């Protein structure tokens, strides 16, 4: 395998890691407020079609509608708080809600085709917070604005590690990575860094196997860099136990929101019973007062569905045939998937299903770790100065507990239900704050430890060396005594997480003993990662994606051990602590990894209510 061997040094003012919606928002806003600053974006794919919205969307899932008095920011905070069973950073949520509408209006100015309600003249609603769009080209439209704003964009460069300034304790000073096409080694030196990378899929074994292997709901290329990068730099993380399990069309992972919210479809068990109603009193016994949250929290809807399946009343069916009775509704239903999940259309065809004639099966997905959807995993960050109570603010909005390091999108914990528009908005908030931080420190020049950088370079490319040294000792096929391939390591990680940390094979159930054993196995796997082999740069990228996934998995397991309750039944279950315990665990879990000692600490932070 030929690698360029070139080392490229890039000096910049603000470095944005990740080119999804949060990263694009960070670049756009940084360039607006920091007109004389150098803004650099780094993306391991290409920002034209990267991130969770790469394939497009049929709706923007967060729009308050303040111009038409449809909702207020306080309403959104109440909604998200109820859906997360009380555990949200209300300062972060309110901050996003008061700015998100302006983000959506920018998207429309840039050419995103919006759908208007003919009766009201407002954006057409799918649900209370969702508005309909023609969104196949949603990401290219937003990416163009970011590309025009950035000083420079480095596509096809994977960031593997953040750099710390050796002169200033706990100060970020840049990042390193490699070009996944030519193997160039990149050193980015920056006055501020915004991590806007993706959450994690494929840390749990997916339901799809065989010809569908690798199919997931959250993008398969999202490997948890949003968490692995700040964890290894020593940043505090929160709510990493708050994994997301989504209800989706079986096998195709097609979203259900449009059918439930816009078309008012119903889901039943195989006997035609609306199980959310028949299971409600049983649910109340498990979750108490939280059963009265309106709408019913996402995890609880999963829970009652899982109970139906375990009790033998599956499959669960969504009755599309009852809500596509007119040509207009049928067309809208097809466009919903053609805009963002065309694979579901292929699944229908392969299984001889026409949704206007037959219902489809629903099932729950494997767990994902993310901070932008209906869960709140991520970094513990400072909120805005005008909203955040004591302990929630330390100088700059969206700054992590590492100085000069900011986060947005999946990276930020405690602020769920951001989706695409909210992630872009949070990127804008982080970008503005990062500019202020840089301007407040005009004399700072990023420092790096050359020995550390040299060691990281050797570490990054070691899988290529492992392959070259050991490839002539392969026993048969891909069986080798001296190394493992990234795919083998990924299979091993997914099996550990699935069987010990509450995956689909155990109906999301775990306990302290299973988690402890899973942690031991993850730590052993992390030791073995030094023996990963990459025969080319594509496999080198896979090796580092696996490395980041392993760090995320360790954090997930440590958090799940620490929280001794089942706060989100339907996402995961602690069999040894099966109920919600508001008396002791109405708190945020917060972890910290010390990159010098290699030790982890676990603590809690109070949940502070700002909105009645």
N, C-alpha and C positions, 0 to 999 in steps of 0.2 A: 504494500500500500504506500503510495507516494504522498507525503505530507509536505507542504510548502516549507515548513520550518521557520517561517518569518515571524518575528515578534513586532506587533504594531502597537504603539503607544498613542492613546487618545486623551488629550487634556480637554476638560470641559467644565462648565460651571454646574450644570444640573444633568445628572445621568438618570434616565428613565429606563427601567428594566421591564420589558414586556410591552407588546404592541397591541393588546386587546383594547376594549373600550376604556378601561381605567387608564391605561398607558397613553392612549390617544388624548383623553381628557387632560392628563397631566402635562403633556407636551403643548397642547393648544393653550392652556391657561398660563403655563410658565412663559411661553413666548409672548403672550399679551402683556404680562406685568414686568417681565424681564427683557425688555426690547434690546438691551445691549449685552445680554448674557448669551452664552453658548449653551444650547439645549440639544442633548444627544439622546436618541432613542435606540435601544438595542432589542432586537426580536429574533428568536431562534428560527422562526419561519419567515413569512413575509407579511407585513402589516396589511397588505391588500386583502388577504383572506386568512387572518390568524385570530386566535381566541375563540371564546365560546359562541360568538355570533358569526363565525366564519361562513356557515352555510346560509345565513339569513334568518329572519324571524317574521312571523305574521302579526306580531303585536309588540308594542312597547309596554312593559309590565308595570311601570311606575310613572304615573302622571297624576299630579294632585288636582289640577284643574282650577287653580285660584282665579284665573282671568274670568271664569264663568261662575265662581262661587260654588263649585261642585264639592270641594273638600278643603280642609285646612291641614297644615302640617301636624297639628295636634291629633287629628283624626288618624293620620298614618301611623304616628307613634303608638296610639292605642291599639291599632290593628296589629302591628308587628309585635308589640308586647304580648298580646293575647296569643298570637300564633306561636311564639317562642316560650310559652308557659312562664312568662314573667321576666325572663333573663335577657334584657337588651340594654345597650347603652343609649339611653334616651337622648342624650346630648348629640350623639353622632347621627341618630335617626332624624331628629328635628333639623339638624344642619343640612342634611341631604334634602329633606322634604321642602325646605324653604327655597332651595335653589334649583330643584330638578326640572321645574316647568320651563325655566329659561334654557336649559339644555335641550329639551325637546323642541323648543321654538328654533334653536340654532339648527337642529337636524333638518327641520322643514325648510329653513332658509337655504341650506346646502343642497336641497333637491330631493330629500326623502319624500316619496309619495304618501301623503296622509289620507286617511279615509274619513270623510265628514258625514255626520248624521243629517239626513235630508230634512228632518223635522225640527231639530234644534239649532242646526248650524254649528254645533260643537264637534270636536273630534268624536268619532263613533266609539262607544265604549264596548269592551268585551266583558268587563266586570267593573267593580268599583274603582280599581286602580289601573286597569289595562285599557289601552286604546289601540285600535286596529290600524295597520299600515300595510302597504305593498312593500315587503321588506327583503326581497331576495338580494338586493344590492345594498342593504343596510350597512354592512361593514365597509365595502369599498368607498361609500360616500363619506363615512366618518374618517376612514384612514386617509383620504385625500386631504382633509382639513389638517390632520396631524402632520402629514408629510410636508405640506406647505408651511407649517409653523416651525418645524424642527430645523435647527442648524444643519443637522445631519442625521440620517437614519441608517443603522447597520442591520440589514436583514441577514438571516442565516448565521447569526452569531449567538451561541448558547452561553449564557452567563452561568458559571458553576459555583463561584465563591465571591463573597464581598470582601473588601480589604479594609483593615483598620489602620488608623494613623498611629505609628509607633511612638509619637511624641505626646499624644493626647489620649489619656485613658477613655475608652468607650466612645471613640469618635470614628465614624465611617469615613473613608477617604477614596472609595472607588470600588472596582470590581475587576475580575478576570474571567476569561472564557475563551472559546475557540470558534472559528468559522467551520460550520459543518459541511462546507463544500470543498474548501482547499486546505483546511487544517491550520490556518494562521492562528497564532496565539495573540490574544488581545489583552492589553492592560489599559483599563479606563481609570483615569485619575479625575476625581470630581469633588466639588465643594459641598454638594448635597446629592443624595441618591434617593430616588423614589422607586420602591419595589411595587410593580403593578402586574406581576406575573400571575399565572393561573393556579387554581386549586388542584386537587388530586383526584383523578380517576385511576383505576387499575392498581390501587393498593389492596382492594378486596377482589376476590375471584368473581368475574362476571357470571351472570346466568348463561350467557351465550357461549356455546361450545361448538366444536366441529367446524363446519363451514361458516358459522357465525362468530367464531372466536375473535375476541377483541372488540366486538360491538358493545358499546356502552351508551348510556344516556348522556352523561357529561363527556366532553370531547376526549378521545383516547390519548391525545397528545398532551393533555394537561397533567403534569407529573408532580405538582406540589411545590414548584420553585418559590411560589408566594410565601411558603412557610419554611422550607429548608434553608433558604438564603438567610433570612433574619434569625432563625434559631441558631445556626452555626456562628453567627456574629454576636450572639449573646442577648438578643432581644427577647423580652417577655411575651409569652403567648397566652391566649385565653380561649376557653370554650372549645378546645380541640377534641373533646369527647362528643361534641354536638354534630354528629355525622348526619348527612342527608340521605334519606331513602325516598325515592319518588314513585308514585303510582303512574304507570304508563301502559300503553297498548303492548300486549305481550309480544316479545321477540323483536318487534320493530322499534321499541322505545319511543313511539310517537307520543307527543304531548296530549294531555286530555283537557287542558284548560278551555279551549274554544268550545268543545262539545258541552262541557259542564256549565261554563259561565255564559256564553253567548247563545247557544242553542238549547240550554236547559235540559240536557240529556240526564238520564238517571242511570245509576248502577245498581244491579241486583245480584243476589246469589243465584245459583242455578235453578232455584225453585221460584224465582220471580219476586222474592221478598226484598224490600229496600232495607238492607241490613243495618244502615246507620241508625234507622229508627228503632228496629227491634233490639239492637245492642246498646242502646243509650243508657239504660239504667245500670247495666253491667259495667259500662264504661265509668259511670259516675262513682261506683264503689271503688274503682281503682284510682281515679284522679281527683275526686272530690269537687271542689268549687270550680276547678279549671274546665269541667265539662260544660259550664255555662258560657264560656268564651264564644263570642260571635264574630266571624264564622267559626265553626269548629276547627281547632288547630290542625294543621296538616298532619302532624304525627299521629294524632288521635284517629283521623280518618284512615290512616294506614293500619292502625292497631285493630280497629273493628273489622277491617277487611281480612287481616291476617287471622283473626279469631274465627271468622267464617270458614276460611280455607282449612284451618287446623281441625275444625269440628266437622269437616266433610261436606260442606255446602258449596264447594267450588265446582266448576270455575266461576269466577266473578265476571259478570258481563256488563258492558256498557252498551246501551240500546241506541245505537246510531240510527237504526232503521225507523225509530219513532220521531226523529227530529230533522230528517232530511226529506220531508214530504213535498216540498216545493222546489222547483228548479233553482231558485235563488239560494236557498239554504244548502242544497246539494253542491252548488258551485262554490259557495263560501267554505264548505267543509273540505272540499278537495284542495282549494287554494291554501287553506291553513297548513296542510302538509307539503304541498308543492313549494311553498315559500321557505320551508326550513327543515323538513324531515322527509325527503322524497323516498328514503329507504322504507318508510312505512307503507307507501303505495306499492312498492315491490313485494312487501310481505303479504299484503292483501291479495295481490294477483297470484302469488305463489301458493296461497292457501285457499284460492277460489272463493274469496269473500268480496262481495259488493256491499259497502257499508249502508247503502240505502235499502238493502234487502235483509241483511243479517246483522246481529250484534257481534261485537268483537270481545275477546277476552282481555281482562286487565290483570296486571300483576305488579308486584313491587320490585324495584331494582336492587342491585347490590349497593352498599353504602358508598357515598362520596364525601370528600372533605373540602369544604368551600365556605366562603364568607359573604357571598353575594346573592344567594338564593334564599330558601326558607330555613336556613341555619346560619350560625354566627361564629364559626371557627375563625381564628386569625390572630393577629398581633394585638397586644394591648397598646393603644395609642392615645395621645393627647387629643382632647376635643377642642372646640372653639372657645376663645377667651370669654365671649359674652354669654355662653350657655353652661359651660362645664363647671360642676361643683369641685370642691377641694378633693384632690386625689385623681381627678380626671383631666387636669390641665397642667402642662409643664412647659409653657413657652410658645409652642408652635402647633397649629392645627395639624392633626394626622402624623405627628412625629412619633416614632417608636421610642422605646426606652434606650436606644442607641442614638447618641447625638448626631444630628445631620442626616438621619435615616428616616424616610417618610414612607407611608403606605397608602394604597388605594385599591378598591375592588375586592377581590378575594383575599388580599393580604390583611385587611382590617377586620378584626374580630368585634363582635358585639353589635354590628349594624347590618342585620339581614334585610332581605327583600329589596335590595338595590337593583338587581337585574341589570339590564344594559344601560338604561338612562341614568340610574343611580350610581352605577360604577363609573361612568363617564363624569358625572357630577363630582363624585368623590375624588377622582383624578384631578379635576379642576381645583378643588379645595386644597389638595395636597400640593399641586403645582404652585398655587398662589403663596402658600405658606413657605414652600421651599425657596421661592424667590426672595421672600422677606428674610429668611434665614441667611441666605447668601449675601444679601445687601447689608445685613446687620453685622457681618463678619468680613469686611472688605479686605483685610490684611491676611486672610487665611490662604495658604497654599497647601494643597493636599500632599501629605507625606506618605510614603510607602517604605516598607522594609524589604530591601532587595533580596535578602535571603529567604524571606517568606514567599515572595513572588516567584523566585526560582524553584522553591520546593513545590509550590502549587502547579507550576508548569510541568514539572516531572510527574506529579500526581495525576494531572489531567490526561496526559498522554500515555500513562503507564499501561492501560489496557491494550494499546497497540503493541507495546513492547512485550507484554505477556503473551500475546498471540504469536508474534514472530519468534520468540524463544521456545514456545511449546508446541507449535503446530506440527512439527515432525514427530511428535510423540503421541498423536491421536491414535487411540486404540481401534475405534470403528465409528464411522459416521461423525458425530459430534462429541463422542465420549473421549475426554482427555483427562489424564491424571494431574495436570499442572494448572488447569484453569477452568473457569466456567463461563458460559456465554450469558449475555444480558437476559436472553429469553429464559434460560434456566433459572437465573436468580429471580426474575419476575414471577415465574410460576411458583417458586418456593415462598416468596413474600406473600403472594395472593392466598396461598394455601394456609399459611400461618394466620393471617388476618381473618380469613373466612372461618376457620375452625376454632380459633381461640379468642377473637375480639368481636364476635357478634356479626358474622356474615350470614348469607342466605341459607347456608347448609344447616345452621342451628336456629333458623327463624329469628336471627338477630339477638339471640340470648347468649349471655356470658356470665361469668362470676369471677371472684377474686383469684381463685386458683387457676382457672383457665387463662386469665389475663397475665398472671405471673409467669406461667409457663410460656405463653406467647411472647412476653418480653424477653425471656431467656433466649428463645429461638431467634428473635429479631436481632438481639445483640450478637449472637453467633453468626448470623447472616451478614451483619455489618462488618464483622472481622473478615469474613470470606470475600467481601467486595474488593479487597486488595488483589484478589486473584482473578478479577474479571478480565476477559479477553475480547478484543475488538479487531475483527479482520479488516475493517474499513471505517471511514469516518461516520457512516450511518450507524454502525454498531457502537462507535465511540459515543455518539449522541445517546443511544439507547442505554449505554452503561451509566452515563451521568443522570439520565432520567431515573434509572433504577436507584442510584445513590440518593437522589432527592426524595424519592418515594419511601425509602427505608427510614430516613430521618423523620418524615411526616408520620409514618406508621408508629415509630417509637413514641412520638409526642402524643398520638391518639391513645395508645395503650396506657401510657403513664397518666394521662388525664382521666381515662375511664376507670382506672384503679382508684384514683383519688376521690372522685365524686361517688359517694356511697348512697346513691338513690337512683331510681329510674325517673329522671326528669322528663324524658321525651319518649314514652312508650309508642312504638311504631317506627322509631328510628333505631333504638337499641334497648335491651333489657338487662338490668343487673338482677339475675335470679335470686341473689342473696340479699338484695335491697329492692324489692319489686315495686315500691310505691314512691310517689312524690313526697318529699320531706321538706316542707316549707319552713319548719321550725329551725332546721339546721343547715339546709343546703339552698336557701334562696340567696345564693351568692355566685359570683363569677369564680371559676377556677383559673389560676394563673400559674404558669410554669416559667422557669428560667434555666437555661443551659449555660454553664460557665465554660467558655472555649479554652480556658487555661487549665482548669482542674479536670474538666470532663464530667463534672457532677451536675445533676439536675436538682432543682428545688421546686416544691409545690406549695402554693399558698392560696388564699382567697381574697377577693375584693368585694366590697359591698355593692349591692344593687341600689342605686339611688333613683327615686321616682321624681320626675320633673313635671309630668303631665298628669292631671287628675283623671 
